[in-house]
Structures are given as structure tokens and as C-alpha cells.
Amino acid sequence: MTHIPDFSNRTIVVIGDVILDQYFWGNVDRISPEAPVPVVKVNEKTMNLGGAGNVAMNLKGLKCDHLLIGLRGMDANGDHLSEILEKEGITHRLITTQTHPTTTKTRILGQGQQLIRLDEESTLGVDRQTVNALLNTLDNCLHKADGVIISDYGKGIFASDTAQSIIDRCRSRNIPIFVDPKGRSWDRYNGATCITPNTAEFNLIAPFHEYDETMLQQQAQKSLEQFNLDYLLMTRGARGMSLFSRNRAGIHISTQAQEVYDVSGAGDTVIATLTAAYCSGMPMPDAAGLANTAAGIVVGKIGTQPVIATELKQTLLSRTMTGATKCVDIDQAVDMVAAWRRGGQSVVFTNGCFDILHVGHIKLLHAAAAQGDRLIIGLNSDRSVKHLKGESRPIVPETERAALLSSIRGVDLVVLFGEETPIELIRRLAPEILVKGGDYTPATVVGHDIVEQAGGRVVIIPLIDGVSTTKVIASIQPDQK
């Protein structure tokens, strides 16, 4: 599979426990004199959407139309939650309750490693008036829903018969309904289209030995029948996923080898991608494979962060077109930059024709990559090169130049531009660091004013004497200049 569907014409409703994820980022360089605990010097505080909120963020990242339904408390954290939803452009209907605080998870990190988590929450069931308000809100939007997700984090919304009421409503309208479960009983999820437990969650319902695939198959079939499910997708960490349907052998989906930084929110990514794909017409095995790929992307990020469509497309393409997958258009690049910045990463930008790569180019690009976390190259198109260098240039066409640049270590994206200068790219990408070679001064670099006014900086990399594309061409074709 090398493509993803167009999710933009599908509407997915998410109903469940909306969580505020707070992160305190800092450094640890001493132990407290008061107790044998590390002292974290806090450098930055960030807030993200978690739980059902993160499911909605993943749907938005996939460019899927969505609606989030949930609860918030009458507290400052509830205000923060509402502010983030508005800022992120998440379509939502939050009901304010006086009986429950806004569910908040605060993570303290030192040197990027999580040290402790603080939870503010209530797991008691919500009152009938609040349940009715949630169901009435759902009723008012089901007419436009292509799918519904129940995101159960055990914070009270589904403590009674709420989940079953939602499933019955969806079934009566032939709307697929997907459940991210919680707890020791699945009776309340009876009749769902698909349920997506992890290994530990499924073991609570149907105990099995992790390496006994026969036993797992038996328990999965038993659960499918017992709870009247169409599918069961179990996420198994480094072992990938296993998809089960009635009276069929399970399908195992292997994970791709990758470095795992944080599994927070991976389950949200799975159910969002799975639902969007299935409701867009993908067969369930293909939808599960796509969800597995999406989960592999988010575990490579620190903190609760969603997948975005561009990342997913690049990852799929990378399995068949190594290198060229880094070549994106400006809109895709903007999406990628937004995702990187949510993870606290800085963006470096440089540009050029890069016609006939030589050692000077490689030195420049390696030096540029060292200035920040992500490097984007603005590459002059063939038309732009001809305008700047004459009709005999470029020697190497733009597609090949882009592929060559993409294969260089440290290069994250290559974006073609047809204008004489990359000023529009710089405006839209707003890099923190702008890099050019030593034949420029900071004041002569296009876009320096935009970057510096935003608090960024311009870096000039010294050239290698006697090395240039023009000299390389002249040595091969003496008549060319």
C-alpha cells in the first residue's frame, strides 16, 4: 500500500473522555537536600489534548472532518482545554459539569525522560442529566456521521449504560462504531463494529499466554461472539497488531523497526486512523495496516502528538521509493513543520539550485543540519534555474536533483519553488535558522529580515575554496560557463 484515501469527505464523531496533557520540561543536575529525589529545573511548560481530544487531533491531522463530544470541569484546566481546542481548530461540543474536574495528566520530564506523572481526575459515574446531555448532542449530529469512536479512558462517562446507548443509536443507522476500551467488562460495548484493546486490556477480558497464538485465536473468537463484535484489533507493542474477525484466522501485522521515544497517545492514533480508513472504504485488513504505520510514526515523537497525513504518505512511500519521499509541496511542508513544532523541534532552511552536487554542497548541508533539529531545502525548479543561470542550465533536471538531495543524511524535506527567490517559502515555513554559503553576508540573504524579526538567526557557512558547480561543468565541458 503506497497511498492513503482522501479522508476530507468523511465525518467522524468522537465521544469520550477528553484529557488535558500538561508537560513540564526541564533538566536534572542535582538531588534534593529535602529527600532523595531529583530536582527538575523547569525550562518550559506545554499543554496538549489527550484522550478523546487526541483522537480528534489525529482525525484533524488526517484532514478528516470531525466532531468531538465530551466533558470539562468548571476549573482553570477546563479553560485551558477549551482554549487549546479553539487554537487547534477542533470542532467540539464540550459539556461543563460541576461534579467532575477536568481530567488532567501532568508529566514531569528531565533531559527528555519522564520522571513522574500527576493525575487530576474522578472515575465516578456522571449523573443522568449529564449523560442525557451527551446523548442529545450526539443525536443532533449523527445524521452527518460516517463513523463514531467511543474513547473510554474510565473517567466516568461510560460508567453506566452510555456506551450501549451510543452503539444502539449507531447500529440503527448503520453507522460503524469503533471502541477504545477500558476496564474488566466489555458488556457495555456489545454490538460495536470493532474494538481496539492492547495486550494488557484484552488479557483482562480473555486471559491468554502472549506467545500462544492458538490460545489467542480461540480467545479472540470467543470474545467476538460473546460481545457481538465484527472485528477485534489488538495492539501488541513491538509485536505489531493482530486483527480478528468471526470464523476466520487472525491476521498478524508486523511493526516496522524504529526507535521508540514515547508511546503516549499511540492507541488514539490507531483508532482514529483505523476508523477514518475503514469509513473511507478501505478493507479492514488494509485499514489496520495503515493504523499500524500511523502508530509507528507517533511513538517516534516525545509527548502526546498526532499523526498527520503528510507523514503517513511519506512513510508509505519510503518503503518503495527511498529518498524521493522527502520531496513535498509547500502545503505538505507547512503541515510537517507544524507537527515538528508541536514536538518542540526547530527548523533550519537553506536554498539553492544544487546543479551537479559537489563536496561544497555536502559540507554546507551537513553544517546546516547541525544548526537545528530539522533541515528543509528550498530547491530551484528547472524554470527558475534557467532564469538565473541561462538556457544551458540546469544540467541535472529538478526531479533528479530533488532525489539526490533527499538521499543526503540530515536532509528532512526538499521543496521545489519556481520563483527567482525562496521568499514565499520562508514566509510560510518561518524557519528559526536560515543558512547560506560564504559568498553571502547575513544582510544579503533573502528572507533574513523575516527570520530575524521573528527571533531567529542567519548562519553563514564558509565555502571550500575553488569548488563550485560552474567549475565542475567547465572542467567537463570547456565551452560551458
Phi and psi in degrees as a GROMACS rama.xvg file:
@    title "Ramachandran Plot"
@    xaxis  label "Phi"
@    yaxis  label "Psi"
@TYPE xy
-121.784  12.6889  THR-2
-145.291  164.467  HIS-3
-122.966  153.486  ILE-4
-67.3383  166.112  PRO-5
-82.9363  106.052  ASP-6
-83.1951  -7.33762  PHE-7
-66.8787  -18.9974  SER-8
-100.289  20.2001  ASN-9
-120.794  142.618  ARG-10
-116.909  121.946  THR-11
-115.343  128.301  ILE-12
-96.9377  130.091  VAL-13
-111.586  125.767  VAL-14
-128.022  129.525  ILE-15
164.421  -160.363  GLY-16
-82.0099  110.923  ASP-17
-89.6081  130.76  VAL-18
-122.835  140.313  ILE-19
-94.6436  118.54  LEU-20
-99.1509  117.076  ASP-21
-107.543  141.808  GLN-22
-127.616  128.438  TYR-23
-107.826  110.537  PHE-24
-98.7637  132.093  TRP-25
-162.205  -168.939  GLY-26
-121.83  150.208  ASN-27
-118.786  120.471  VAL-28
-134.503  9.1009  ASP-29
-160.48  164.845  ARG-30
-101.917  141.669  ILE-31
-64.1879  137.713  SER-32
-73.7222  -12.1696  PRO-33
-85.5758  -28.5606  GLU-34
-163.225  157.891  ALA-35
-76.4339  66.4919  PRO-36
-132.527  149.164  VAL-37
-69.6891  145.522  PRO-38
-97.4204  121.619  VAL-39
-100.568  117.657  VAL-40
-85.5517  109.708  LYS-41
-76.0411  125.636  VAL-42
-102.523  -28.2717  ASN-43
-156.19  147.326  GLU-44
-121.798  132.735  LYS-45
-131.611  156.771  THR-46
-132.33  136.13  MET-47
-131.83  168.04  ASN-48
-86.1894  134.708  LEU-49
-124.193  175.178  GLY-50
61.5045  -135.007  GLY-51
-60.1849  -29.4648  ALA-52
-63.6987  -39.2554  GLY-53
-71.7422  -31.6991  ASN-54
-59.4019  -45.5252  VAL-55
-64.1215  -37.2279  ALA-56
-63.2246  -39.0042  MET-57
-65.3075  -40.6141  ASN-58
-62.0027  -42.1924  LEU-59
-63.4349  -41.1571  LYS-60
-61.9081  -30.1791  GLY-61
-84.2241  2.0952  LEU-62
65.4081  33.1467  LYS-63
-97.3939  133.683  CYS-64
-64.1381  145.079  ASP-65
-154.584  163.583  HIS-66
-145.017  128.556  LEU-67
-105.29  126.986  LEU-68
-120.048  128.837  ILE-69
-171.912  -163.85  GLY-70
-120.41  156.19  LEU-71
-141.874  154.719  ARG-72
-88.2607  170.636  GLY-73
-90.4212  70.0387  MET-74
-150.22  174.259  ASP-75
-63.0853  -37.2256  ALA-76
-64.6527  -34.0755  ASN-77
-63.6238  -37.9506  GLY-78
-64.0906  -43.0862  ASP-79
-60.5003  -42.1406  HIS-80
-60.0942  -47.3881  LEU-81
-63.4243  -38.9021  SER-82
-62.6864  -41.8294  GLU-83
-66.7512  -41.5488  ILE-84
-58.993  -42.0204  LEU-85
-67.9941  -43.9932  GLU-86
-62.9085  -40.0381  LYS-87
-82.4506  -6.45639  GLU-88
72.5051  32.6492  GLY-89
-86.8172  121.37  ILE-90
-70.7642  123.276  THR-91
-147.05  158.249  HIS-92
-135.449  89.1321  ARG-93
-93.4833  133.241  LEU-94
-101.4  129.64  ILE-95
-86.1966  129.936  THR-96
-120.107  144.08  THR-97
-91.5476  -11.1595  GLN-98
-94.2565  -16.0771  THR-99
-127.94  140  HIS-100
-74.7058  163.711  PRO-101
-66.3079  122.302  THR-102
-63.3601  122.508  THR-103
-134.747  131.661  THR-104
-116.424  120.685  LYS-105
-110.513  121.862  THR-106
-109.57  131.681  ARG-107
-103.673  123.321  ILE-108
-122.324  137.71  LEU-109
-123.816  128.28  GLY-110
52.6423  35.4537  GLN-111
80.8849  -2.60598  GLY-112
-104.162  135.186  GLN-113
-72.0249  127.426  GLN-114
-100.98  -37.9969  LEU-115
-160.833  154.983  ILE-116
-126.434  135.482  ARG-117
-112.304  127.191  LEU-118
-112.285  130.683  ASP-119
-116.347  114.015  GLU-120
-166.544  168.376  GLU-121
-133.438  133.895  SER-122
-103.914  7.07194  THR-123
-71.9006  149.149  LEU-124
-64.1903  145.282  GLY-125
-78.7908  159.372  VAL-126
-73.2079  163.278  ASP-127
-61.3601  -36.1977  ARG-128
-61.4691  -41.1382  GLN-129
-69.4437  -40.8677  THR-130
-58.9145  -45.8578  VAL-131
-61.8643  -36.9037  ASN-132
-65.2665  -40.1774  ALA-133
-63.4663  -45.7827  LEU-134
-67.812  -37.4479  LEU-135
-64.5764  -39.1224  ASN-136
-62.7599  -42.5026  THR-137
-63.0765  -44.4023  LEU-138
-56.8663  -35.3689  ASP-139
-73.9904  -11.7244  ASN-140
-123.148  -3.12634  CYS-141
-64.9331  -24.0057  LEU-142
-63.3004  -21.9935  HIS-143
-110.819  7.72354  LYS-144
-87.5492  131.882  ALA-145
-92.5763  -17.5051  ASP-146
-165.576  157.933  GLY-147
-131.623  139.107  VAL-148
-117.002  127.765  ILE-149
-97.0028  116.647  ILE-150
-108.496  95.009  SER-151
-100.449  111.071  ASP-152
-108.356  13.3149  TYR-153
70.7033  31.535  GLY-154
-104.033  18.3347  LYS-155
113.428  -25.6861  GLY-156
-62.2726  -39.1229  ILE-157
-106.086  22.0374  PHE-158
-70.8878  -23.537  ALA-159
-104.876  -132.126  SER-160
-100.208  18.7363  ASP-161
-60.9922  -47.3457  THR-162
-60.8312  -43.5651  ALA-163
-64.9991  -36.5059  GLN-164
-63.4717  -39.7236  SER-165
-66.2559  -45.8838  ILE-166
-61.8916  -42.7466  ILE-167
-61.2835  -41.7157  ASP-168
-61.6295  -42.748  ARG-169
-69.662  -44.2165  CYS-170
-60.0801  -39.4175  ARG-171
-66.3227  -19.2575  SER-172
-109.209  7.17856  ARG-173
58.4288  37.112  ASN-174
-98.3203  121.793  ILE-175
-59.0885  138.785  PRO-176
-131.087  127.352  ILE-177
-113.73  142.592  PHE-178
-127.319  127.341  VAL-179
-96.9873  106.127  ASP-180
-85.7156  167.724  PRO-181
-149.543  141.525  LYS-182
95.6177  -176.51  GLY-183
-94.8576  -0.138797  ARG-184
-130.818  129.989  SER-185
-106.446  9.12717  TRP-186
-57.0008  -34.6483  ASP-187
-71.6789  -11.4534  ARG-188
-101.125  11.4581  TYR-189
-55.0143  127.68  ASN-190
93.1965  4.88752  GLY-191
-68.7386  154.521  ALA-192
-67.6588  -46.7894  THR-193
-151.399  143.218  CYS-194
-123.305  142.574  ILE-195
-125.177  68.7428  THR-196
-78.4012  158.733  PRO-197
-89.6818  179.898  ASN-198
-58.9806  -45.3788  THR-199
-64.8748  -41.2292  ALA-200
-65.3951  -39.3273  GLU-201
-71.3767  -32.4382  PHE-202
-64.0649  -27.8067  ASN-203
-68.0312  -31.3587  LEU-204
-91.7963  -41.3054  ILE-205
-142.171  85.8745  ALA-206
-56.9543  138.157  PRO-207
-154.089  160.83  PHE-208
-84.8346  128.4  HIS-209
-54.7744  -34.2276  GLU-210
-98.862  8.14237  TYR-211
-99.8014  91.2745  ASP-212
-66.8508  -31.4447  GLU-213
-65.562  -44.9165  THR-214
-64.2452  -40.1506  MET-215
-61.8631  -44.4082  LEU-216
-59.0309  -43.4605  GLN-217
-64.3088  -44.9231  GLN-218
-67.0752  -36.2011  GLN-219
-65.2126  -45.4165  ALA-220
-62.6423  -40.9361  GLN-221
-60.8095  -41.7358  LYS-222
-70.0115  -39.4436  SER-223
-56.9867  -43.2682  LEU-224
-74.8814  -42.6297  GLU-225
-62.3731  -39.3027  GLN-226
-106.605  10.6767  PHE-227
56.0396  50.2276  ASN-228
-100.361  149.522  LEU-229
-83.4274  -40.9528  ASP-230
-140.543  155.347  TYR-231
-134.892  121.28  LEU-232
-115.235  111.627  LEU-233
-101.392  124.902  MET-234
-88.6157  133.723  THR-235
-125.157  29.5056  ARG-236
62.5441  -129.464  GLY-237
-65.1118  -15.2705  ALA-238
-87.9587  0.477005  ARG-239
91.3833  -135.694  GLY-240
-137.598  157.804  MET-241
-130.663  126.549  SER-242
-107.914  129.873  LEU-243
-124.824  141.315  PHE-244
-135.483  166.482  SER-245
-64.3278  133.068  ARG-246
60.5789  26.8213  ASN-247
-133.714  150.89  ARG-248
-65.4988  144.878  ALA-249
-66.4964  152.676  GLY-250
-108.491  123.847  ILE-251
-98.3731  133.083  HIS-252
-117.121  111.77  ILE-253
-74.9666  147.245  SER-254
-83.7549  157.621  THR-255
-88.555  141.162  GLN-256
-60.5486  130.908  ALA-257
-163.431  163.288  GLN-258
-87.3764  127.318  GLU-259
-99.7492  122.573  VAL-260
-102.252  -37.9201  TYR-261
-162.605  124.119  ASP-262
-90.9041  2.01719  VAL-263
-57.0004  125.993  SER-264
82.8066  0.336562  GLY-265
-62.9581  -37.4962  ALA-266
-63.6928  -34.2461  GLY-267
-64.309  -41.208  ASP-268
-64.1518  -41.1027  THR-269
-59.8278  -52.107  VAL-270
-71.1203  -32.8171  ILE-271
-65.9019  -47.6616  ALA-272
-67.4224  -43.1917  THR-273
-59.0521  -47.1218  LEU-274
-66.6241  -47.2376  THR-275
-59.6775  -42.6871  ALA-276
-67.8917  -47.6604  ALA-277
-63.3712  -41.7123  TYR-278
-74.384  -9.93069  CYS-279
-95.3506  4.88812  SER-280
102.977  0.0897038  GLY-281
-72.9502  139.806  MET-282
-58.8059  148.473  PRO-283
-56.485  -41.4384  MET-284
-60.0891  -38.8537  PRO-285
-69.4918  -39.4506  ASP-286
-62.7271  -40.2282  ALA-287
-65.8562  -39.6075  ALA-288
-62.1505  -40.472  GLY-289
-65.8412  -40.575  LEU-290
-63.5026  -36.5326  ALA-291
-64.3976  -41.5497  ASN-292
-64.2357  -42.8379  THR-293
-62.2905  -41.8961  ALA-294
-62.7038  -37.7554  ALA-295
-62.4427  -28.2201  GLY-296
-73.4981  -46.3366  ILE-297
-74.003  -25.6979  VAL-298
-72.8443  -10.8838  VAL-299
-87.1484  5.3474  GLY-300
-112.334  155.676  LYS-301
-94.0627  130.96  ILE-302
87.4999  172.334  GLY-303
-76.3675  107.204  THR-304
-136.714  143.563  GLN-305
-84.1499  165.285  PRO-306
-84.4432  153.957  VAL-307
-124.365  155.456  ILE-308
-57.3639  -40.8205  ALA-309
-62.7038  -42.4336  THR-310
-60.3981  -42.5265  GLU-311
-64.6886  -43.5727  LEU-312
-62.0123  -43.6156  LYS-313
-63.0305  -42.6887  GLN-314
-63.7738  -42.2416  THR-315
-64.4246  -43.0691  LEU-316
-67.2915  -31.1402  LEU-317
-63.703  -20.3958  SER-318
-79.1059  -13.881  ARG-319
-126.02  -17.6501  THR-320
-137.393  66.5486  MET-321
-54.7233  132.864  THR-322
94.1536  -58.514  GLY-323
-64.9557  -15.2109  ALA-324
-68.4572  -14.398  THR-325
-82.2416  -6.36331  LYS-326
-85.6889  114.539  CYS-327
-132.304  165.481  VAL-328
-87.0332  175.837  ASP-329
-64.791  -37.8446  ILE-330
-66.0255  -41.0436  ASP-331
-64.1639  -39.9868  GLN-332
-63.0933  -40.4881  ALA-333
-61.1478  -42.1297  VAL-334
-61.0604  -44.7107  ASP-335
-64.074  -42.5387  MET-336
-62.1809  -40.6473  VAL-337
-60.7274  -41.9407  ALA-338
-65.3446  -43.2173  ALA-339
-62.2394  -41.3999  TRP-340
-68.4698  -32.0781  ARG-341
-62.1975  -27.1714  ARG-342
-90.5644  8.34157  GLY-343
77.8712  20.3442  GLY-344
-95.9177  146.193  GLN-345
-94.5239  153.569  SER-346
-115.732  130.687  VAL-347
-108.911  139.851  VAL-348
-129.821  136.116  PHE-349
-141.21  167.088  THR-350
-149.194  164.451  ASN-351
165.911  178.735  GLY-352
-83.7961  -36.5239  CYS-353
49.1311  47.6828  PHE-354
-90.3768  119.964  ASP-355
64.474  88.3248  ILE-356
-63.3398  138.948  LEU-357
-139.237  178.83  HIS-358
-61.4891  -30.5017  VAL-359
-64.6545  -40.3387  GLY-360
-61.6126  -45.3026  HIS-361
-62.6387  -42.8562  ILE-362
-60.696  -44.9885  LYS-363
-59.8739  -46.1311  LEU-364
-69.7141  -39.4354  LEU-365
-64.9716  -40.2785  HIS-366
-66.708  -39.058  ALA-367
-64.1118  -44.2395  ALA-368
-60.7894  -30.9076  ALA-369
-73.3525  -11.766  ALA-370
-79.753  -18.497  GLN-371
-159.234  -161.277  GLY-372
-89.9259  -35.3646  ASP-373
-132.892  136.31  ARG-374
-114.14  126.491  LEU-375
-114.687  133.196  ILE-376
-106.912  126.011  ILE-377
-88.6407  115.883  GLY-378
-109.05  123.252  LEU-379
-60.9908  130.987  ASN-380
-68.442  169.665  SER-381
-57.223  -42.6617  ASP-382
-62.3877  -42.3901  ARG-383
-65.4864  -40.7884  SER-384
-63.3877  -43.4612  VAL-385
-59.165  -40.5809  LYS-386
-63.6468  -38.1177  HIS-387
-84.4151  -37.4695  LEU-388
-110.687  -12.473  LYS-389
108.768  168.626  GLY-390
-66.563  -21.4553  GLU-391
-79.6622  -6.4632  SER-392
-116.597  152.365  ARG-393
-83.9841  160.403  PRO-394
-75.8639  -40.5948  ILE-395
-105.86  125.851  VAL-396
-65.1771  159.812  PRO-397
-58.7414  -38.3832  GLU-398
-64.7309  -38.8126  THR-399
-73.4988  -39.3434  GLU-400
-61.057  -42.0809  ARG-401
-64.8839  -41.248  ALA-402
-65.7918  -40.7076  ALA-403
-63.5595  -45.2036  LEU-404
-63.2108  -37.518  LEU-405
-63.8123  -25.3653  SER-406
-82.9828  -4.34302  SER-407
-83.9256  132.795  ILE-408
-57.4378  132.245  ARG-409
96.8476  -14.8403  GLY-410
-86.0937  125.571  VAL-411
-100.949  -38.2113  ASP-412
-143.391  149.167  LEU-413
-125.87  125.149  VAL-414
-123.239  119.35  VAL-415
-74.8974  144.051  LEU-416
-139.105  144.013  PHE-417
-99.3135  -8.12772  GLY-418
-79.8633  172.282  GLU-419
-68.7474  -34.136  GLU-420
-126.392  161.511  THR-421
-91.0927  25.1687  PRO-422
-58.5336  -37.846  ILE-423
-68.873  -38.8837  GLU-424
-59.1478  -44.8553  LEU-425
-64.8327  -40.3907  ILE-426
-60.3219  -45.2794  ARG-427
-78.8323  -34.1113  ARG-428
-85.4681  -25.1648  LEU-429
46.3907  58.4161  ALA-430
-65.6876  151.248  PRO-431
-77.9188  -28.6254  GLU-432
-130.259  131.388  ILE-433
-114.399  125.706  LEU-434
-119.877  136.677  VAL-435
-142.867  166.494  LYS-436
-77.3728  171.772  GLY-437
-69.4253  -4.19555  GLY-438
-83.0968  6.24224  ASP-439
-116.828  162.445  TYR-440
-113.846  160.153  THR-441
-52.6891  -36.9522  PRO-442
-73.1275  -18.156  ALA-443
-100.153  -0.336547  THR-444
-78.4954  125.72  VAL-445
-59.9471  128.114  VAL-446
91.0112  0.356589  GLY-447
-59.0371  -37.22  HIS-448
-66.968  -39.4276  ASP-449
-62.922  -46.1878  ILE-450
-67.7718  -45.9503  VAL-451
-68.102  -37.0106  GLU-452
-65.3824  -26.3993  GLN-453
-88.086  4.29709  ALA-454
94.1184  6.80844  GLY-455
-88.1719  -169.102  GLY-456
-143.654  159.013  ARG-457
-109.111  132.071  VAL-458
-120.398  129.802  VAL-459
-105.878  124.481  ILE-460
-100.141  125.372  ILE-461
-59.5736  144.394  PRO-462
-82.0267  160.964  LEU-463
-90.1063  122.848  ILE-464
-56.675  134.007  ASP-465
79.2075  5.97205  GLY-466
-113.582  122.885  VAL-467
-160.367  159.249  SER-468
-62.5855  -40.5766  THR-469
-58.6036  -42.4577  THR-470
-69.9146  -35.8929  LYS-471
-63.3825  -45.4196  VAL-472
-63.5279  -42.0973  ILE-473
-63.9242  -32.9331  ALA-474
-73.046  -25.4063  SER-475
-89.9535  -42.8361  ILE-476
-125.799  88.0525  GLN-477
-53.6167  -25.5759  PRO-478
-81.759  -11.2252  ASP-479
-90.8821  141.691  GLN-480
